[in-house]
């Protein structure tokens, strides 16, 4: 199955991480603020190899980042 970038809240990402939603704003422990754009691998059948991944963007300088959804809360708190 090919990796897939999907905007919005996929069923899997909602079931596992319902608080991580597209367009939500999060603050990293270092103080930078980011906006969630989408999820990758949201329909994976092999999550060990292709974990659901959050695609997010720095709101100030627009750099793009990704992080496995299951590692999200280690570094981020919800801003709005």
C-alpha positions as a printed NumPy array, in Angstrom:
array([[  0.   ,   0.   ,   0.   ],
       [  1.405,   3.395,  -0.939],
       [  1.87 ,   6.044,   1.724],
       [ -0.9  ,   8.586,   1.66 ],
       [ -1.104,  12.215,   2.714],
       [ -4.614,  12.981,   3.833],
       [ -5.984,  16.314,   4.976],
       [ -8.463,  16.392,   7.793],
       [ -8.97 ,  13.91 ,  10.565],
       [ -8.674,  10.311,   9.469],
       [-10.575,   7.586,  11.261],
       [ -7.397,   6.029,  12.607],
       [ -5.811,   9.254,  13.804],
       [ -9.08 ,  10.26 ,  15.488],
       [ -9.451,   6.899,  17.207],
       [ -5.879,   6.881,  18.53 ],
       [ -5.279,  10.633,  18.946],
       [ -8.665,  12.424,  18.844],
       [ -7.218,  15.715,  20.118],
       [ -4.783,  16.087,  17.192],
       [ -6.847,  17.73 ,  14.459],
       [ -6.02 ,  19.519,  11.233],
       [ -5.786,  23.277,  11.679],
       [ -5.2  ,  22.941,  15.454],
       [ -2.422,  25.058,  16.973],
       [  0.222,  23.54 ,  19.263],
       [  3.179,  24.87 ,  21.247],
       [  6.438,  22.911,  21.274],
       [  8.372,  22.698,  24.552],
       [ 10.957,  25.103,  23.011],
       [  8.285,  27.815,  22.635],
       [  7.708,  27.601,  18.881],
       [  4.103,  27.456,  17.687],
       [  2.941,  25.029,  14.998],
       [ -0.21 ,  24.325,  12.997],
       [ -1.24 ,  20.761,  12.153],
       [ -1.765,  20.466,   8.386],
       [ -2.495,  16.792,   7.706],
       [ -1.759,  13.173,   8.53 ],
       [  0.378,  10.738,   6.561],
       [ -0.084,   6.958,   6.59 ],
       [ -3.52 ,   7.332,   8.151],
       [ -4.838,   4.244,   6.393],
       [ -1.807,   2.044,   6.88 ],
       [ -2.229,  -1.68 ,   7.322],
       [  1.301,  -1.913,   8.736],
       [  1.588,   0.735,  11.496],
       [  4.878,  -0.669,  12.798],
       [  6.533,   0.076,   9.469],
       [  4.389,   3.083,   8.451],
       [  3.114,   4.831,  11.603],
       [  0.432,   7.505,  11.437],
       [  2.416,  10.724,  11.156],
       [  1.439,  14.331,  11.869],
       [  2.465,  16.87 ,   9.214],
       [  2.789,  20.321,  10.782],
       [  4.123,  23.794,  10.02 ],
       [  5.854,  26.483,  12.043],
       [  3.415,  29.42 ,  12.038],
       [  6.194,  32.022,  12.033],
       [  8.704,  30.809,   9.427],
       [  6.497,  28.25 ,   7.584],
       [  8.977,  25.35 ,   7.832],
       [  7.365,  21.917,   7.489],
       [  7.91 ,  19.047,   9.899],
       [  6.568,  15.57 ,  10.578],
       [  6.385,  13.444,  13.713],
       [  4.776,  10.097,  14.521],
       [  1.392,  10.737,  16.133],
       [  2.217,   8.393,  19.001],
       [  5.18 ,  10.659,  19.906],
       [  3.272,  13.948,  19.605],
       [  2.448,  14.662,  23.255],
       [  6.028,  14.203,  24.39 ],
       [  6.836,  17.654,  22.971],
       [  3.573,  19.543,  22.293],
       [  0.72 ,  21.15 ,  24.212],
       [ -2.525,  22.315,  22.633],
       [ -2.828,  26.078,  22.149],
       [ -6.117,  26.29 ,  20.305]])
